[in-house]
């Protein structure tokens, strides 16, 4: 038992364990990559079998030390190069590593390992195990030769091999799971195997490459990959702070080719190149659906100034004429003014009442549905579903009616404008890169028509073209004044009743401009310009 107190034996044993673990990592990495080709329920068995065979092969080779020593004796020569049995084994093993690693890299670079629909074809268990045995033979030979060169006692060599393989068996599942979960790590490991295969071929030809060089290169690459994984982990944490709905909407819009804020990350960025498969109208509708819950009621409602309402005290002829020129199926009924709301009546009931009794029958007047303008668009939509076609009136915090919402307004928020017979389109293209836009036009709809994404901001209080202009001028502008945002010029074409009624938009080349004195630009990306002369 004198060996228990011999420090040289313990130092040699500890050093050999560490070296055997390091030498076995490449063996473990390749086993993990090969096991990935098997069905999930067979991967652990292949991994454990491969490492167990590696341990048995190492222990078996250690019992044949005298034969291993003879492997270093030259068998034949080619010119100045002499080849031993060990050299031939290293050459064949290196060539096999280069071939296998190159094939695996090619599959991953070409994207053939991506998930496919339908059934997945896995490799046969026997084929994978045969490849593992072949690699175990190559790696075991290198490991055993190292052990023979370090210590003299056979039992110390065997104990070090058994302990090192036990550590690898314990850590193999965690390492395998990590490697398979990170595609960039798999590519890095395959690159290591290419380098190791090349070093084995060099060794077979008699050119010794110090292991320290290989381990230094591997260690540096692992450090860089660790920084890469840390970066992606921080990116994932940052993305996780965004609401799930916002992340999902952003991913879908990027896939469809819609423009969103922020850089694309991960696999989502790769789908942008397929945006041509979707028509602009399709992208706009999907964008409208995903952004509907984020929009304010004010941005989709029919404004107060555009509401057609019936005065209950008006004569039958006046009401009849109003119904004939207004293509609506429901009308708010008021007493004298819009804020004195009585209810809502169907147009056909109005015509029947006027034809029979010459006035509005109170029995046909429905109780008005009034919701606050600070509410949720989706709640308004749910209310409309239960209203059997009736409209929803929108009031501010003081009870003053600000507008109304109909099912058509919801549809227009998703699919774009559907002008009535008495309406003109909100956006009219007058020529190449020139549009005439109504001041009340919804700003999101304007963005879609112009193909830009710099007009709407979640922090802005306005939702119309006129509000956009007023925000940048700071006061009611004069006809002819304009504001430049990116490569678009917005010129005030008409002002009515203290509001911007019409705007002309022209796409221009960006050029430095001078602001009008006393008209400081407001908002990012916009410059107020003086009105044109002549």
Protein Blocks (a to p, Z undefined) as FASTA:
>chain_A
ZZmmmmklmmmmmmmmmmmmmmmmmmmmmmmmmmmmpcfklmmmmmmmmmmmmmmmmmmm
mmmmmmmmmmmpcfbdehjbccdfklmmmmmmmmmmmmmmmmmmmmmmnopmpccehjdd
dddfklmmmmmmmmmmmmmmmmmmmmmmmpmblklmmmmmmmmmmmmmmmmmmmmmmmmm
mmklmmmmmmmmmmmmmmmmmmmnopacdfklmmmmmmmmmmmmmmmmmmmmmmmmmmmm
pcfklmmmmmmmmmnopacehjdehjllmmmmmmmmpcfklmmmmmmmmmmmmpcfklmm
ccfklpccddfkbcfklmmmmmmmpccfbdcddehiaklcfbdcdfklmmmmmmmnopac
fklpccdddddfklcfklmmmmmmmnnopacddddfkopafbdcdfklmmmmmnopaddf
kbccfbdcfbehiacddfklcfklmmmmnopaklbcfkbmbfbfklmmmmmnopacdehi
acdehjaccddfbdcehiafbdcddddddddddddehiacehehiacddddeZZ
